Amino acid sequence: MNLSLKDAKLTTSLFFRLLPIQILLASLSYINNIVSSLFATNYVGAEAMSAIGLYSPINMFLFAMGSMLVGGSMLLYGKYMGQNQPERTQSIFNVDILSCIVLSGVTIFLLVFAAATGLTRTMTSDPLVLSQLNQYCLGIAIGILPMMLGQQLSAFLSLENQSKRTSTASIAFIIVNLILHFVLVAKLRMGALGLALAASIGQWVFLLIQAQYFFSSKSSMKLGLKGMRMADSIDIIKTGYPGALSHAYQTIRGFIVNALILSYVGTGGLSAFSACNTFLTIFWSVPIGMVTVSRMLIGISMGEEDRKTLTDVMRVMFLRCVPLQCLISAALILLAVPLAKLYFHDPSDPIFQMTVDGFRILPICMPLSIICMHFVCYAQASGKQVLVHILSLLDGVVCVAGYTALLIPFIGLNAIYHANTLNGLTCIAAIIVYSCAVRKKFPHTLDELMVIPDDFGVPEKDRIDINVTKMEEVITVSRQVSAFCREHKMDERRSYLGSLMLEEMAGNVVAHGFTKDKKDHSVDIRVTLKNDDMILRIKDDCIPFDPAERLAIINPDDPTRNLGIKLVFDCAKDIQHQNILGLNVLTIRI
């Protein structure tokens, strides 16, 4: 299986340029969980820690709903962006925001109603834990709307290449969250209510900083009902719900696992598991950030029918993401004892050892989960609903709950820890079995493992992909394109123009775009033959540059200025320029 990244420099560079902010975004709620759990164990008590653990399935449900909207809207937005349909991208944005507001309102009502009427008694019979849980639910309800909206706006800001604003909002959230936890919990002793209010107020700060951009003239996405297609809400749900199923199943899994732990191990086991699970959530932001970036790139690749970039994304996952996560997991395992001491200080306490075991075993499943999450994302984008449902059901509830139920009578709390690793291995086996079943043979290439249809995009024989990183390579582009045209018996005029245009435009990017900063850049060139058209696509990661805008400001009385751009616009059948995720994408039809 060819997993080389030699010709995927642009995709790799873009991936890791987008990754840090996505990890930061994914970590916000996890940072809050860690801060809350530390303040709960040190200033409130074990009952508050248990209340947070009991609420976690509800939080997982909200995350599932938010993921459904984000996943569906990002894949559709990327698809329509790749097809250059701005009116559809605008509709997707507004329908997504409206759907998020409605969903948040319903959730807030149900949560407040359950806490006020005592329906939360179905989750615990301990009166002290129940009191803390009700307080926590009431306080957290205030922050549900900004949490859900903030999740959506963060994704759209990434598409608008506004990472700095999102970073500012994230840092503000962390600072406000820490200060309010100290004031409300450590000083004012507001208990579980203070834990929840600190998080909720921080979420409002996060949302308001982000939302300002969408009311400015800089935003290409405008909030409003104009041009909104309500049918897009169905498309968002249909596209997004399969990928969110795993999170919904995890809600069910949470209730099952909590019940098993309480039955076989007791409240001490639940406290140990909650401590491990809560702390490790911040490191889960790395895999989640990775799959968020991949979702954007996969959506755009599907819209452009770009087979190479689609497989390049998965190559980056296997060769960069999985090894990186293995290093992080190894570090966590080595630090198991000091991490356990953050929560429980007596090494002779059985809860302490159960927590250490959790930190030593749970991180093993993280690299495996990266593979599973990426294949769910790809299957979701490509319409492979059977694979999505299989992986979501296995990963979400069947494997973890099933393996835990089988093992917990024999090995106690370690059953849930080992069940997560067994879950990852089972899901990877399911991916391979699915490919074998569809292809009727064992997969030997990445295309075969992904089960990419043979008719997706342009067949390999009708396209050529060239990567350029320096001026010397630009000279060879003309020869490669000429040879490609001769093989396909293209007429001499288009063969000549295609070679000339690519050499001119790629040379312009290298000569001017590469020299604007000290960063390493590359240009991806793709030439395809489709419907009797010769299509040239030039993609680079330099500063935004639209040739049409440059042409518009050229002095018509000076015939010597920008002759190359003039030639391209005079001879091309159609020219389109987009800036997608900070990349210049120029498409020329001859």
C-alpha positions as CSV (number, residue, x, y, z in Angstrom):
1,M,0.0,0.0,0.0
2,N,1.6,3.3,-1.1
3,L,1.5,5.7,1.8
4,S,4.2,8.1,0.6
5,L,3.8,11.9,1.2
6,K,6.3,12.9,-1.4
7,D,3.7,14.4,-3.7
8,A,1.3,15.6,-0.9
9,K,3.4,18.6,0.3
10,L,0.6,21.1,-0.1
11,T,-2.0,19.0,1.6
12,T,0.4,18.2,4.5
13,S,1.3,21.8,4.9
14,L,-2.3,23.0,4.9
15,F,-3.3,20.2,7.3
16,F,-0.8,21.2,9.9
17,R,-1.5,24.9,9.4
18,L,-5.1,24.4,10.2
19,L,-4.6,21.8,13.0
20,P,-3.4,23.9,16.0
21,I,-6.5,26.1,16.0
22,Q,-8.8,23.1,15.6
23,I,-7.1,21.3,18.6
24,L,-7.5,24.5,20.6
25,L,-11.1,24.7,19.8
26,A,-11.7,21.0,20.5
27,S,-9.9,21.4,23.9
28,L,-12.1,24.2,25.2
29,S,-14.9,22.1,26.7
30,Y,-12.3,19.6,27.8
31,I,-10.2,22.2,29.6
32,N,-13.4,23.3,31.4
33,N,-14.0,19.7,32.3
34,I,-10.5,19.3,33.8
35,V,-10.7,22.6,35.7
36,S,-14.2,21.7,37.0
37,S,-13.1,18.2,38.1
38,L,-10.0,19.6,39.9
39,F,-12.0,22.2,41.7
40,A,-14.7,19.6,42.4
41,T,-12.4,17.1,44.1
42,N,-10.3,19.8,45.9
43,Y,-13.0,22.3,47.0
44,V,-16.5,20.6,46.8
45,G,-16.2,16.9,47.3
46,A,-16.5,13.4,45.7
47,E,-20.3,14.0,45.3
48,A,-19.6,16.9,42.9
49,M,-17.2,14.7,40.9
50,S,-19.8,12.0,40.7
51,A,-22.4,14.6,39.6
52,I,-20.1,15.6,36.7
53,G,-19.7,12.0,35.8
54,L,-23.4,11.5,35.7
55,Y,-23.9,14.6,33.6
56,S,-21.3,13.5,31.1
57,P,-23.7,11.4,28.9
58,I,-25.9,14.4,28.5
59,N,-22.9,16.5,27.5
60,M,-22.0,13.8,25.0
61,F,-25.5,14.0,23.6
62,L,-25.1,17.8,23.1
63,F,-21.8,17.2,21.5
64,A,-23.4,14.7,19.2
65,M,-26.0,17.1,18.1
66,G,-23.5,19.9,17.6
67,S,-21.3,17.5,15.6
68,M,-24.2,16.5,13.4
69,L,-24.8,20.2,12.5
70,V,-21.1,21.0,12.1
71,G,-20.3,17.8,10.2
72,G,-23.2,18.1,7.8
73,S,-22.8,21.8,7.2
74,M,-19.0,21.6,6.8
75,L,-19.2,18.8,4.2
76,L,-22.0,20.5,2.3
77,Y,-20.3,23.9,2.5
78,G,-17.0,22.4,1.3
79,K,-18.9,20.6,-1.5
80,Y,-20.6,23.8,-2.8
81,M,-17.4,25.8,-2.3
82,G,-15.6,23.2,-4.5
83,Q,-18.3,23.6,-7.1
84,N,-18.2,27.4,-6.8
85,Q,-21.8,27.9,-5.7
86,P,-21.7,30.9,-3.3
87,E,-25.5,31.2,-2.9
88,R,-25.7,27.6,-1.6
89,T,-22.9,28.1,0.8
90,Q,-24.7,31.2,2.2
91,S,-27.9,29.2,2.7
92,I,-26.0,26.3,4.4
93,F,-24.5,28.8,6.9
94,N,-27.8,30.4,7.9
95,V,-29.8,27.2,8.1
96,D,-27.1,25.7,10.3
97,I,-27.2,28.7,12.7
98,L,-31.0,28.7,12.9
99,S,-31.1,24.9,13.5
100,C,-28.6,25.3,16.3
101,I,-30.7,28.0,18.0
102,V,-33.8,25.8,17.9
103,L,-32.0,22.7,19.2
104,S,-30.4,24.7,22.0
105,G,-33.8,26.1,23.1
106,V,-35.4,22.7,23.3
107,T,-32.4,21.2,25.3
108,I,-32.4,24.1,27.8
109,F,-36.1,23.6,28.5
110,L,-35.8,19.9,29.0
111,L,-32.7,20.2,31.3
112,V,-34.2,22.9,33.5
113,F,-37.5,20.9,33.7
114,A,-35.7,17.7,34.7
115,A,-33.7,19.5,37.5
116,A,-36.7,21.5,38.8
117,T,-39.2,18.5,38.9
118,G,-36.8,15.9,40.2
119,L,-36.6,13.7,37.1
120,T,-32.9,13.5,37.7
121,R,-33.6,11.0,40.4
122,T,-33.6,8.4,37.7
123,M,-29.8,8.9,37.4
124,T,-28.9,8.5,41.1
125,S,-30.6,7.6,44.4
126,D,-27.9,9.3,46.6
127,P,-29.4,12.5,47.9
128,L,-26.1,14.3,48.2
129,V,-25.1,13.5,44.7
130,L,-28.6,14.4,43.5
131,S,-28.5,17.8,45.0
132,Q,-25.1,18.5,43.3
133,L,-26.4,17.2,40.0
134,N,-29.5,19.4,40.0
135,Q,-27.4,22.5,40.8
136,Y,-25.0,21.6,38.1
137,C,-27.8,21.1,35.5
138,L,-29.3,24.5,36.3
139,G,-26.0,26.3,36.0
140,I,-24.9,24.6,32.8
141,A,-28.2,25.3,31.1
142,I,-27.3,29.0,30.9
143,G,-24.3,28.1,28.7
144,I,-25.9,25.6,26.3
145,L,-26.8,28.2,23.6
146,P,-23.4,29.9,23.4
147,M,-21.7,26.5,23.6
148,M,-23.7,25.1,20.6
149,L,-23.4,28.3,18.5
150,G,-19.7,28.8,19.3
151,Q,-19.1,25.3,18.0
152,Q,-20.7,26.2,14.7
153,L,-19.1,29.6,14.3
154,S,-15.7,28.3,15.0
155,A,-15.9,25.9,12.0
156,F,-17.1,28.7,9.7
157,L,-14.3,31.0,10.9
158,S,-11.8,28.4,9.9
159,L,-13.3,28.4,6.4
160,E,-13.0,32.2,6.4
161,N,-9.3,31.9,7.4
162,Q,-10.0,33.8,10.6
163,S,-7.9,31.6,13.0
164,K,-6.6,34.6,15.0
165,R,-10.1,35.7,16.0
166,T,-10.9,32.1,17.1
167,S,-7.6,31.9,19.0
168,T,-8.5,35.2,20.8
169,A,-11.9,33.9,21.8
170,S,-10.4,30.6,23.0
171,I,-7.8,32.3,25.2
172,A,-10.5,34.6,26.6
173,F,-12.6,31.6,27.5
174,I,-9.8,29.9,29.3
175,I,-8.9,33.0,31.3
176,V,-12.5,33.8,32.3
177,N,-13.2,30.1,33.1
178,L,-10.2,29.9,35.5
179,I,-10.9,33.1,37.2
180,L,-14.6,32.3,37.7
181,H,-13.8,28.8,39.0
182,F,-11.5,30.4,41.6
183,V,-14.0,33.1,42.6
184,L,-17.2,31.1,42.6
185,V,-16.0,27.7,43.8
186,A,-12.8,28.3,45.9
187,K,-13.8,31.6,47.4
188,L,-17.6,31.9,47.4
189,R,-18.1,28.1,47.9
190,M,-21.0,27.9,45.5
191,G,-20.4,24.2,44.9
192,A,-21.7,22.5,41.8
193,L,-23.6,25.6,40.8
194,G,-20.4,27.6,40.8
195,L,-18.7,24.9,38.6
196,A,-21.4,25.2,36.0
197,L,-21.8,29.0,36.1
198,A,-18.0,29.4,35.5
199,A,-18.2,27.3,32.4
200,S,-21.5,28.9,31.1
201,I,-20.2,32.5,31.5
202,G,-17.0,31.6,29.7
203,Q,-19.0,30.2,26.8
204,W,-20.8,33.5,26.4
205,V,-17.5,35.4,26.2
206,F,-16.3,32.9,23.6
207,L,-19.4,33.3,21.5
208,L,-19.5,37.1,21.6
209,I,-15.9,37.5,20.5
210,Q,-16.5,35.2,17.5
211,A,-19.9,36.5,16.5
212,Q,-18.6,40.1,16.0
213,Y,-16.9,39.0,12.8
214,F,-20.1,37.9,11.1
215,F,-21.7,41.3,11.5
216,S,-18.7,43.0,9.8
217,S,-18.2,43.8,6.2
218,K,-15.2,41.4,6.0
219,S,-17.4,38.3,6.3
220,S,-18.5,36.6,3.1
221,M,-21.2,34.9,5.2
222,K,-24.0,37.1,6.3
223,L,-26.5,36.3,9.1
224,G,-30.1,36.6,7.8
225,L,-33.1,34.8,6.4
226,K,-32.6,36.1,2.8
227,G,-31.9,33.3,0.3
228,M,-32.3,30.6,3.0
229,R,-33.4,27.2,1.7
230,M,-35.1,25.3,4.5
231,A,-34.6,22.1,2.5
232,D,-30.9,22.5,3.3
233,S,-31.7,21.7,6.9
234,I,-32.7,18.2,5.8
235,D,-29.5,17.9,3.8
236,I,-27.4,19.0,6.8
237,I,-29.1,16.4,9.0
238,K,-28.9,13.6,6.4
239,T,-25.3,14.4,5.8
240,G,-24.3,15.0,9.4
241,Y,-26.3,12.5,11.4
242,P,-24.4,9.4,10.4
243,G,-21.1,10.9,11.7
244,A,-22.8,12.0,14.9
245,L,-24.3,8.6,15.6
246,S,-21.2,7.5,17.3
247,H,-21.5,10.3,19.8
248,A,-25.2,9.6,20.3
249,Y,-24.4,5.9,20.9
250,Q,-21.7,7.0,23.4
251,T,-24.5,8.7,25.4
252,I,-26.2,5.3,25.7
253,R,-22.8,3.7,26.4
254,G,-22.2,6.2,29.2
255,F,-25.4,5.2,31.0
256,I,-24.6,1.5,30.6
257,V,-21.0,1.8,31.7
258,N,-21.9,4.0,34.7
259,A,-24.4,1.4,35.8
260,L,-21.9,-1.5,35.4
261,I,-19.2,0.4,37.4
262,L,-21.7,1.2,40.2
263,S,-22.9,-2.5,40.3
264,Y,-19.5,-4.2,40.3
265,V,-17.0,-1.6,41.6
266,G,-19.0,1.1,43.5
267,T,-18.9,4.8,43.7
268,G,-15.1,4.8,44.2
269,G,-14.7,3.2,40.8
270,L,-17.0,5.8,39.2
271,S,-14.9,8.6,40.7
272,A,-11.7,7.0,39.5
273,F,-13.1,6.5,36.0
274,S,-14.5,10.0,35.9
275,A,-11.2,11.5,36.9
276,C,-9.2,9.6,34.2
277,N,-11.9,10.2,31.6
278,T,-12.2,13.9,32.4
279,F,-8.4,14.6,32.3
280,L,-7.8,12.6,29.2
281,T,-10.5,14.5,27.3
282,I,-8.1,17.4,26.7
283,F,-5.8,15.0,24.9
284,W,-8.8,13.7,22.9
285,S,-8.8,17.2,21.4
286,V,-5.8,16.2,19.3
287,P,-7.6,13.4,17.4
288,I,-10.8,15.5,17.2
289,G,-8.9,18.5,15.8
290,M,-7.3,16.2,13.2
291,V,-10.6,14.8,12.0
292,T,-12.1,18.3,11.9
293,V,-9.4,19.5,9.5
294,S,-9.8,16.3,7.5
295,R,-13.5,16.9,7.3
296,M,-13.0,20.3,5.7
297,L,-10.4,18.9,3.2
298,I,-12.5,15.8,2.4
299,G,-15.6,17.9,1.8
300,I,-13.8,20.2,-0.7
301,S,-12.1,17.3,-2.4
302,M,-15.5,15.6,-2.9
303,G,-16.9,18.8,-4.4
304,E,-14.0,19.1,-6.7
305,E,-13.9,15.4,-7.4
306,D,-10.3,15.5,-6.6
307,R,-9.2,11.9,-6.0
308,K,-5.6,12.7,-5.3
309,T,-6.2,15.2,-2.5
310,L,-8.8,12.8,-1.0
311,T,-6.3,10.0,-0.7
312,D,-3.6,12.5,0.4
313,V,-5.7,13.4,3.4
314,M,-5.8,9.8,4.5
315,R,-2.0,9.4,3.9
316,V,-1.4,12.4,6.2
317,M,-3.6,10.6,8.8
318,F,-1.7,7.4,8.6
319,L,1.8,8.8,8.3
320,R,1.6,12.0,10.5
321,C,-1.4,11.9,12.8
322,V,-1.2,8.3,14.1
323,P,2.5,8.5,14.9
324,L,2.0,11.9,16.6
325,Q,-0.8,10.5,18.8
326,C,1.3,7.4,19.7
327,L,4.0,9.8,21.1
328,I,1.3,11.6,23.2
329,S,-0.2,8.4,24.4
330,A,3.3,7.1,25.5
331,A,3.9,10.3,27.5
332,L,0.6,9.9,29.3
333,I,1.3,6.3,30.2
334,L,4.7,7.3,31.7
335,L,3.1,10.0,33.7
336,A,0.2,7.9,35.1
337,V,1.2,8.1,38.8
338,P,1.7,11.9,39.0
339,L,-1.5,12.4,37.0
340,A,-3.4,10.3,39.5
341,K,-2.1,12.4,42.3
342,L,-3.8,15.5,40.9
343,Y,-7.1,13.9,42.0
344,F,-6.3,11.5,44.8
345,H,-3.4,12.0,47.2
346,D,-3.3,8.7,49.2
347,P,-1.4,6.0,47.2
348,S,-2.8,3.4,49.7
349,D,-6.4,4.2,48.7
350,P,-7.9,1.7,46.2
351,I,-9.3,4.6,44.2
352,F,-5.8,5.9,43.6
353,Q,-4.6,2.6,42.1
354,M,-7.7,2.4,39.9
355,T,-6.9,5.9,38.6
356,V,-3.3,5.0,37.9
357,D,-4.5,1.9,35.9
358,G,-6.8,4.2,33.9
359,F,-4.0,6.5,32.9
360,R,-1.8,3.5,31.9
361,I,-4.4,1.7,29.8
362,L,-6.9,4.3,28.3
363,P,-4.3,6.2,26.1
364,I,-3.6,3.1,24.1
365,C,-6.9,3.4,22.3
366,M,-6.3,7.0,21.0
367,P,-4.2,6.2,17.9
368,L,-6.7,3.5,16.9
369,S,-9.6,5.9,17.3
370,I,-7.9,8.4,14.8
371,I,-8.2,5.7,12.1
372,C,-11.8,4.9,12.9
373,M,-12.9,8.6,13.1
374,H,-11.3,9.4,9.7
375,F,-13.0,6.5,8.0
376,V,-16.3,7.5,9.5
377,C,-15.8,11.1,8.2
378,Y,-14.8,9.9,4.7
379,A,-17.7,7.4,4.5
380,Q,-20.1,10.1,5.7
381,A,-18.9,12.5,2.9
382,S,-19.0,9.8,0.2
383,G,-22.4,8.4,1.0
384,K,-21.2,5.0,2.4
385,Q,-24.0,4.9,4.9
386,V,-23.6,1.2,5.7
387,L,-20.0,1.7,6.8
388,V,-20.9,4.7,8.8
389,H,-23.6,2.9,10.7
390,I,-21.4,-0.2,11.3
391,L,-18.5,1.9,12.7
392,S,-20.8,4.2,14.7
393,L,-22.6,1.3,16.3
394,L,-19.4,-0.6,17.1
395,D,-17.4,2.4,18.3
396,G,-20.3,4.1,20.0
397,V,-21.8,1.4,22.2
398,V,-21.5,-2.3,21.2
399,C,-17.8,-2.8,21.6
400,V,-17.1,-0.8,24.8
401,A,-20.3,-1.7,26.6
402,G,-20.1,-5.3,25.4
403,Y,-16.4,-5.9,26.3
404,T,-17.0,-4.2,29.6
405,A,-20.0,-6.3,30.5
406,L,-18.0,-9.5,29.7
407,L,-14.8,-8.5,31.6
408,I,-15.9,-6.5,34.6
409,P,-16.9,-9.5,36.7
410,F,-13.4,-10.8,36.4
411,I,-11.0,-7.8,36.3
412,G,-13.1,-5.0,37.9
413,L,-12.7,-1.4,36.7
414,N,-9.8,-2.4,34.3
415,A,-12.5,-3.9,32.1
416,I,-13.7,-0.5,30.9
417,Y,-10.1,0.5,30.2
418,H,-9.2,-2.5,28.2
419,A,-12.6,-2.4,26.4
420,N,-11.7,0.9,24.7
421,T,-8.5,-0.6,23.2
422,L,-10.4,-3.8,22.0
423,N,-13.0,-1.4,20.5
424,G,-10.4,0.3,18.4
425,L,-9.0,-3.0,17.1
426,T,-12.5,-4.2,16.3
427,C,-13.4,-1.1,14.3
428,I,-10.2,-1.3,12.2
429,A,-10.9,-4.9,11.5
430,A,-14.4,-3.9,10.4
431,I,-13.0,-1.3,7.9
432,I,-10.8,-4.0,6.3
433,V,-13.7,-6.5,6.2
434,Y,-16.0,-3.9,4.6
435,S,-13.4,-3.2,1.9
436,C,-13.0,-7.0,1.2
437,A,-16.8,-7.4,1.0
438,V,-17.3,-4.6,-1.5
439,R,-14.1,-5.1,-3.6
440,K,-14.3,-8.9,-3.4
441,K,-10.6,-9.0,-2.6
442,F,-8.1,-7.9,0.1
443,P,-7.2,-4.2,-0.2
444,H,-3.6,-3.6,-1.4
445,T,-3.9,0.1,-2.1
446,L,-5.3,3.1,-0.1
447,D,-7.9,3.6,-2.9
448,E,-9.0,0.0,-2.4
449,L,-9.1,0.3,1.4
450,M,-11.2,3.5,1.1
451,V,-13.4,1.8,-1.6
452,I,-13.2,4.9,-3.8
453,P,-15.5,4.2,-6.8
454,D,-13.7,3.7,-10.1
455,D,-15.8,6.5,-11.7
456,F,-15.1,9.1,-9.0
457,G,-13.5,12.2,-10.5
458,V,-11.4,11.9,-13.6
459,P,-9.7,8.5,-14.3
460,E,-6.0,8.4,-13.7
461,K,-5.3,8.0,-17.4
462,D,-7.1,11.3,-18.1
463,R,-5.3,13.5,-15.6
464,I,-1.8,14.5,-14.6
465,D,-0.7,15.9,-11.2
466,I,2.4,17.9,-10.8
467,N,3.9,19.4,-7.6
468,V,6.2,22.4,-7.9
469,T,8.4,23.8,-5.1
470,K,11.1,25.8,-7.0
471,M,11.5,27.7,-10.3
472,E,13.6,25.0,-11.9
473,E,10.6,22.6,-11.7
474,V,8.4,25.1,-13.5
475,I,10.4,24.7,-16.7
476,T,9.6,21.0,-16.8
477,V,5.8,21.6,-16.4
478,S,5.5,22.7,-20.1
479,R,7.2,19.5,-21.3
480,Q,5.1,17.2,-19.0
481,V,1.8,18.8,-20.2
482,S,2.8,18.7,-23.8
483,A,3.6,15.0,-23.5
484,F,0.3,14.4,-21.8
485,C,-1.6,16.2,-24.6
486,R,0.2,14.2,-27.3
487,E,-0.8,10.9,-25.6
488,H,-4.4,12.0,-25.7
489,K,-4.2,13.3,-29.2
490,M,-5.2,16.9,-28.2
491,D,-5.1,19.5,-31.0
492,E,-1.9,21.5,-31.2
493,R,-3.5,24.8,-30.3
494,R,-4.9,23.7,-26.9
495,S,-1.7,21.7,-26.2
496,Y,0.4,24.8,-26.8
497,L,-1.9,27.1,-24.9
498,G,-2.2,24.7,-21.9
499,S,1.6,24.3,-21.6
500,L,2.1,28.0,-22.0
501,M,-0.6,29.0,-19.5
502,L,0.6,26.6,-16.8
503,E,4.2,27.6,-17.2
504,E,3.3,31.3,-17.0
505,M,0.9,31.1,-14.0
506,A,3.0,28.6,-12.0
507,G,6.1,30.7,-12.7
508,N,4.2,33.8,-11.5
509,V,3.3,32.1,-8.2
510,V,6.9,30.9,-7.6
511,A,8.5,34.2,-8.6
512,H,6.2,36.4,-6.6
513,G,4.1,34.4,-4.1
514,F,7.1,32.3,-2.8
515,T,9.1,35.5,-2.1
516,K,6.5,37.3,0.0
517,D,7.6,35.6,3.2
518,K,10.2,33.1,4.5
519,K,7.8,30.1,4.6
520,D,8.2,27.0,2.5
521,H,5.5,27.0,-0.3
522,S,4.4,24.6,-3.1
523,V,2.1,24.6,-6.1
524,D,-0.1,21.7,-7.0
525,I,-0.9,21.6,-10.7
526,R,-3.6,19.3,-12.1
527,V,-4.5,18.9,-15.8
528,T,-7.6,16.9,-16.6
529,L,-9.6,16.1,-19.8
530,K,-13.3,16.1,-19.2
531,N,-16.3,16.5,-21.6
532,D,-14.0,17.5,-24.4
533,D,-12.5,20.3,-22.2
534,M,-9.0,20.7,-21.0
535,I,-9.1,21.9,-17.4
536,L,-6.1,23.4,-15.7
537,R,-6.1,23.8,-11.9
538,I,-3.3,25.6,-10.0
539,K,-3.5,25.5,-6.2
540,D,-0.9,27.3,-4.0
541,D,-0.6,28.3,-0.3
542,C,0.8,31.8,-0.9
543,I,-0.9,35.1,0.0
544,P,-4.4,35.6,-1.6
545,F,-4.0,36.6,-5.2
546,D,-6.9,36.8,-7.8
547,P,-5.6,37.3,-11.4
548,A,-8.9,38.9,-12.4
549,E,-8.4,41.7,-9.9
550,R,-4.9,42.3,-11.1
551,L,-6.1,42.4,-14.7
552,A,-8.8,45.0,-13.7
553,I,-6.2,47.4,-12.4
554,I,-3.8,47.1,-15.4
555,N,-3.3,50.3,-17.3
556,P,-4.7,49.6,-20.8
557,D,-2.3,52.2,-22.3
558,D,0.7,50.1,-21.1
559,P,0.7,47.0,-23.3
560,T,3.9,45.7,-21.7
561,R,2.4,45.1,-18.2
562,N,1.3,41.6,-17.1
563,L,1.4,40.1,-20.6
564,G,1.0,36.6,-19.2
565,I,-2.2,37.3,-17.3
566,K,-3.6,39.1,-20.4
567,L,-2.8,36.1,-22.5
568,V,-4.5,33.6,-20.2
569,F,-7.7,35.7,-20.0
570,D,-7.8,36.3,-23.7
571,C,-7.4,32.7,-24.7
572,A,-9.2,30.8,-21.9
573,K,-12.8,29.6,-22.3
574,D,-13.5,30.2,-18.6
575,I,-11.5,31.2,-15.6
576,Q,-12.5,31.0,-11.9
577,H,-10.5,31.9,-8.8
578,Q,-11.3,31.0,-5.2
579,N,-9.5,31.3,-1.9
580,I,-10.3,28.1,0.0
581,L,-9.0,27.6,3.5
582,G,-6.2,30.1,2.7
583,L,-5.3,28.4,-0.6
584,N,-5.5,30.1,-4.0
585,V,-7.3,27.9,-6.4
586,L,-7.3,29.0,-10.0
587,T,-9.3,26.9,-12.5
588,I,-8.9,27.5,-16.3
589,R,-10.9,25.8,-19.1
590,I,-9.5,25.7,-22.6
